[in-house]
Amino acid sequence: MNTNWLGKELELSVGKVAHGGVFVARHENRVIFVSGAITGEKVLARVYEDKGGSFARAETIEVLEPSIDRVPHFWKKSAMAGGAEFGHISLERQRSLKAEVLAEAFERFAKLEIKTSVESIDSDPSGLGYRTRVQLHVNEFGDAGPYRERSHEVVRVKDLPLAVPEIQELGLHLKNWQSVKKISIAASNTGGLQWLVDRKLQGDKQLLESVLGRTYRLSPGSFWQVHKNAAKELSETVIAFARASGFDKNSQNLDLYSGAGLFSGALASEFGLETKITAVEASKQAASDSKKNLADLTNFKVFGTGTQDYLKRLDRLDANSTVLLDPPRSGAGNQVIAELIRLQPSKVIYIACDPVALARDLGQLVPAGYKIDNIRALDLFPHTHHFETVVSLVR
């Protein structure tokens, strides 16, 4: 029987949320992952991907029975850009959906029954105007804007509602850009503005970020948290979790995937400039930044190498050591976690931007003797399905 429904319109009753910002529906014993919907709704959806297997993907084209949590999307339908797949849902409901995804990930991949709320860090009730990093794409006509959802079509927009006011006022999305492919814009909390037109730097030569009384200098293109309040909120969470777990500033503490040194700096701000920390960062540029940013720390070292390679070289860790890790979206992974289990640090603080990757890694750490001491989930990406989770584990 031919089960390929590509282009077909289906009337669907929408079920639970799934990881990735889509919702689960069923039609004729097949799973349909549907976007633009909310649990409990009845929608008309058009199938845009069907490879003939047990599931297909569809997008909502008409809401037949709306949820009470549905709100007008801040993007007009004619200019529905990507990166705001939860924009049609009230912020409160967005966060409860993210909490559901986190709980299911823990249960499925780590066999843990843990439920926690996803907290707002915004003072603005709209959840807009928070992004300090924005990427614009340029089409063959020189128009700059975000991509349309699930495509490489550039959307012409009059404003960038998720961006901080400084990026909005810069107005690069309103200009015509011939022979350009991409524009990356960054704003710092000290008033700096920098943008890369393809690879050509414009604006400030270096961005300065101020967090908990410490200044961080960033090379062009260096990673920094996207939400304007994220660096401070995450730093305060790391400090609180470290304090609660009995952080020992004289032990062999590690900061893995350390970036420009944000969390090493946070720990030093709290526990003293003599705090012993070794940072590990694969990006030579970021490692160089962190070395300069934390030059006043008397017991700080940084290695510009891969995390797994560094850990393999270690024979042991001090009995009371803390390992902090902030891996990319794919998580630390089996091999890095296996090295941590071999080294047996007494405390681990894990900052995760993907709940499934986090749960998979915890699924190895918990059976190896670690227990969750503290957990906090933060909505650092309003109007998207993304969020950040910080977990403290102790042996």
Summary of the structure (lengths in Angstrom):
residues: 395
radius of gyration: 22.4
end to end distance: 54.2
largest distance: 70.0
contacts: 1300
relative contact order: 0.11
helix: 24%
strand: 31%
